[in-house]
């Protein structure tokens, strides 16, 4: 038989529109998201609430806590979102906020030992 022309798929309009990211409730993720740091058997930070660019990776928070409480590089530090989920350090803070924010705040628990999971 004769060869048929390949069918070309055209992308859907929604796939092309790079609109603002939204959280699960449909709210737009702000450029800077509110983070609340909660210690678990760890030193309490002087400032526990702060805003971070949604484009930062979760490693940014990990490094910030290490530096702030003056941890040695070899000391373990475990981070959990909402006391349950330990995200990868290369996760986007904006994506984590979109999935796990509670009333507009991403709660990050930190501990020198495995507290959950």
C-alpha positions in Angstrom: 0.0 0.0 0.0 0.9 3.6 -0.2 2.4 5.3 2.9 0.1 7.6 4.8 1.2 11.0 6.0 1.9 11.2 9.7 -0.8 12.9 11.7 0.6 15.9 13.4 -0.9 16.7 16.8 -1.3 20.3 17.6 -0.8 21.3 21.2 -3.9 22.3 23.1 -4.3 26.0 23.8 -3.9 25.4 27.5 -0.5 23.7 27.1 0.8 26.8 25.4 -0.4 29.4 27.8 2.1 29.9 30.5 -0.3 31.4 32.9 0.4 32.0 36.6 0.7 28.8 38.7 -2.2 28.0 40.9 -2.7 26.1 44.2 -5.2 23.3 44.6 -8.0 25.8 45.5 -7.3 27.6 42.2 -5.6 30.6 43.9 -2.6 32.1 42.1 0.7 31.3 43.7 2.3 34.7 44.7 5.8 35.6 43.6 6.9 35.4 47.2 5.3 32.8 49.4 5.0 32.8 53.2 7.0 30.2 55.1 6.6 29.3 58.8 9.5 27.4 60.3 8.6 25.1 63.2 11.4 23.4 65.3 11.1 19.8 66.4 13.7 19.2 69.2 15.8 21.9 67.5 16.8 25.5 68.3 14.0 28.0 67.8 14.8 30.7 65.2 14.4 34.3 66.2 12.4 34.9 62.9 10.2 32.0 62.1 8.0 33.6 59.4 9.5 35.0 56.2 8.7 35.3 52.5 10.7 33.5 49.9 10.6 33.6 46.1 8.4 30.9 44.7 11.2 30.1 42.2 13.7 29.1 44.8 14.4 25.4 45.4 13.6 23.8 48.8 17.4 23.6 49.4 17.3 27.3 50.0 15.3 26.8 53.2 17.6 23.9 54.2 20.7 26.1 53.8 19.0 29.0 55.5 18.2 27.0 58.6 21.7 25.4 58.7 23.3 28.8 58.5 21.0 30.4 61.0 21.3 27.8 63.8 25.0 27.4 63.0 25.0 23.7 62.2 28.1 21.9 61.1 27.9 20.5 57.5 28.1 16.9 58.7 25.2 17.4 61.2 21.9 15.9 59.9 19.0 18.2 59.3 15.6 16.9 58.4 12.8 19.1 56.9 9.2 18.2 56.7 6.2 20.0 55.2 3.1 19.9 57.5 4.8 17.4 59.8 4.4 14.6 57.3 6.1 15.0 53.9 9.9 15.3 53.4 10.3 16.9 50.0 13.3 16.6 47.7 15.8 19.6 48.1 15.3 20.4 44.4 11.5 20.8 44.7 10.3 24.3 43.8 9.1 26.3 46.8 6.2 27.6 44.7 5.1 24.0 43.8 5.3 22.9 47.5 3.3 26.0 48.5 0.7 25.4 45.9 0.1 21.8 47.1 0.6 22.1 50.8 -0.1 25.7 52.0 -2.4 26.0 55.0 -4.3 29.3 54.9 -1.6 30.8 52.6 1.4 29.6 54.7 3.8 26.7 53.9 4.7 25.1 57.3 8.2 23.6 57.4 9.2 21.6 60.4 12.9 21.1 61.0 14.7 18.6 63.2 18.3 17.3 63.7 16.8 13.8 63.7 14.2 11.8 61.7 11.0 12.9 63.4 8.4 11.6 61.0 8.1 9.3 58.0 
